Amino acid sequence: MTGLSTILIVVGLFLAGGVYSFHKQKLPKGVIALLGICSVLCLVAGVLRIQGIWE
């Protein structure tokens, strides 16, 4: 596992926690959706780098 993969996964999980927190605070749905999309992109990029599909 490379350093960048680890960072992407940690950031993705951090953003996922933010989605949960923002949802509980009843913030605008646009902010929650944007944060969710960023979270998924970071997690997917991290996993793809671990698998060696995306260099």
Buried (B, 14 or more C-beta within 10 A) or exposed (E): EEEEBEEBBEBBBEBBEBBEEBBEEEBEEEEBEEBBEBBBBBBBBBBBBBEEEEE
